[in-house]
């Protein structure tokens, strides 16, 4: 059985992003700096996902780690128990 990410939260995390800037989304769920990577994945099956903002605006990053549109939220957290 493959390693599953930790559910870091059951709601999206709004972040004001800057056009052209790259952000590193935590895919493992272990980071204490959600939704971004702090290196806690080291030695595990996960790596952070690089995402570059196309425009300056507020986006909603996934915290449940189940989004089909990772790193952004697609509402998958609503189906979690």
C-alpha positions in Angstrom: 0.0 0.0 0.0 1.4 3.4 -0.9 1.9 6.2 1.6 -1.0 8.6 2.0 -0.6 12.3 2.7 -1.7 13.7 6.1 -4.9 15.8 6.0 -3.5 19.1 7.1 -7.0 20.8 7.2 -10.6 20.4 6.1 -10.8 23.8 4.5 -8.9 25.6 1.8 -6.2 28.1 2.7 -6.6 31.5 1.0 -3.2 33.1 0.0 -2.5 36.4 -1.9 -0.1 35.3 -4.6 2.2 37.5 -6.7 2.3 37.2 -10.6 5.4 35.3 -11.7 6.4 34.0 -8.3 6.8 30.3 -7.7 5.3 28.7 -4.6 6.1 25.2 -3.2 2.9 23.5 -2.0 3.2 20.9 0.7 2.0 17.5 -0.8 2.7 15.4 2.3 0.5 17.4 4.8 3.2 17.4 7.5 4.5 21.0 7.0 3.9 23.4 9.9 3.8 26.2 7.4 0.7 25.1 5.5 0.0 25.3 2.6 3.7 25.5 1.8 6.5 23.1 2.3 8.9 23.4 5.3 10.9 20.2 4.5 9.1 17.8 6.8 8.6 15.4 3.8 12.3 14.5 3.8 12.7 10.7 3.8 9.1 10.1 2.8 7.3 9.4 -0.5 6.3 13.0 -1.2 7.9 16.1 -2.7 6.6 19.6 -2.7 4.8 20.8 -5.9 6.0 23.9 -7.6 3.3 26.3 -8.7 3.8 29.6 -10.4 1.1 32.3 -10.1 0.0 33.7 -13.5 -1.5 36.8 -11.9 -1.5 38.7 -8.6 -4.7 37.6 -6.8 -6.0 35.5 -3.9 -6.1 31.8 -4.6 -7.3 28.9 -2.4 -4.7 26.2 -1.8 -5.7 22.7 -0.9 -5.1 21.6 2.8 -6.8 18.2 2.7 -4.3 17.0 0.0 -7.1 15.2 -1.9 -7.7 17.9 -4.6 -7.8 16.8 -8.2 -6.6 20.3 -9.1 -3.6 20.3 -6.7 -2.2 22.5 -5.4 -5.4 24.5 -5.6 -8.6 23.5 -3.8 -11.4 21.8 -5.8 -13.7 21.2 -2.8 -12.6 17.6 -2.1 -12.4 18.4 1.6 -16.2 18.6 1.7 -16.3 14.8 1.2 -13.9 13.9 4.0 -15.3 12.2 7.1 
